[in-house]
């Protein structure tokens, strides 16, 4: 049951951050979903890969990622 909650939380974070990133940087929504999704999963799994600079997403985005 806890795994389902964590999965839903990851999906919620991905869509929220993608929408915010797409609106603030005028990036297409599919591109922002790909970048945010990859970087978020990469941070969660601690692989260290990045597709874009997550510091450009706003001041609260890195805080949300590393919670």
Residue pairs with C-beta under 8 A, 6 or more apart in sequence:
10 40
10 41
10 44
13 40
13 64
13 65
14 33
14 36
14 37
14 40
15 33
17 36
17 40
17 57
17 61
17 64
17 65
18 29
18 32
18 33
18 36
18 37
19 29
19 32
20 57
20 58
20 61
21 27
21 32
21 35
21 36
21 57
21 58
21 61
22 28
22 29
22 31
22 32
24 57
24 58
25 32
25 56
34 51
35 51
35 52
36 57
38 49
38 51
39 50
39 51
39 52
39 54
39 65
40 65
42 48
42 49
42 50
43 54
43 65
43 66
54 61
54 62
54 65
55 62
